[in-house]
């Protein structure tokens, strides 16, 4: 076994020797990686937060958003370069930390990073602001007067570790909002956020103290409470129970932007199930299922497949199973923890019991013996429920998609992404229905797990939610004329 070592975090103004470090261990593919993570006391956390706040006032808030985008673009260009030391380190260590296949990490990183290049970030800003210059200076408003957007002085991020490099999304949001950022990395993936902060410091040294990356165990201690008390805004990712617990710890005046667990679904219309398109849609669906083993909030748990096409729902399930088997050969699923294996076994057993019961003729489990993937096929409608993940998915046959909406509506707070394969008129009809029951993002099948730049995460504004707007009313502008040197 090869033993590797890494140090997580980014702590501007603090010396490593003055910080207490804890060690996290990861093993995969015959390698063992030991990661040292920083544990700060309350005084260190307070000093760090204040340092980040002051640095961002000097070096972020004084830049135009176009210049900020240019810096991020240079950093992302380096991460896209497979010969760059940061990219080499990510490809080497993230598979050990996450357990995901190295080629899947490589492919996933490239696709994800491409959404943070300059053209995509400019679209990102334009999604939330009709006039992006409002981020830099007061701009005229149609009603009269002027308005400007101001981001937080200190933005705290609390990240989940289910998908590698996830922190990049909120870190970039913070930079575009010109906020000083302190992020708490998860124990499951403590590395990428610190790497990105260090890379930004290399690309643009004045930003070295505008970001910090810390860690604490579990719900945190006095140091975490100290940080939350200093924050203007807290953006958090994770399970709903953990988010509720975090919400209770925050001062009433702190803005809280939570992103909890979600559940994705797919809808495949009969119009997409001819001999040409049906197998292709199954292949694309398999990618959405296999990518990071359904750990993302946008990953599909069920595909509703319409009857009446040349490819039947059962045939679609067979095609999907075959594609999952192919993907497992190319990108093997990660080794599961004991509790994940147990949950998957319970889910598969429940499907098998249904198949042996009264509904046996309408239920089947298409799976490999090693439980590396599985497709549960149902000829009758089933209540919406998550699978055990780990490349296990349901295919449910329907006569018409109107049957699906009553199943989705009670779970609106858990819905996010729907992948749809349908003709144009049907796509927009389904979009109306899906939006009404709580879905916030509709993509092509095959794109469910790769949101485009500027998407409205959980139906919210990625940048606008971070901002406060300051208005100069027309009355103030008109009144100022009375005091000008040119006044009568």
Buried (B, 14 or more C-beta within 10 A) or exposed (E): EEEBEBBBBBBBBBEEEEBEBBEBEBBBBEBBBBBBBBBBBBEBBBBBBBBBBBBBBEBBBEBBBBEBBBBBBBBBBBBBEEEBEBBEBBBBBBBBBBBBBBEBBBEBBEEBBEBBBBEBBBEBBEBBBEEBBBBBEBBBBEEEBBBBBBBBBBBBBBBBBBBBBBBBBBBBBBBBBBBBBBBBBBBBBBBBBBBBBBBBBBBBEBBBBBBBBBBBEEEBBEBBBBBBBBBBBBBBBBEEEBBEBBEEBBEEEBBBBBBBBBBBBBBBBBBBBEEEBBBBBBBBBBBBBBBBBBBBBBBBBBBBBBBEBEBBBBBBBBBBBBBBBEBBEEBBBBEBEEEBBEBBEEBBEBBBEBBEEEBEEBBBBBBEEEBBBBBBBBBEBBEBEBBBBBBBBBBBBBEEBEBBEEBBBEBEEBBBBBBBBBEEEBBEEBBEBBBEBBBBBBBBBBBBBBBEBBBBBBEEBBBBBBBEEEEBBBEEEEEEEEEEEEEE
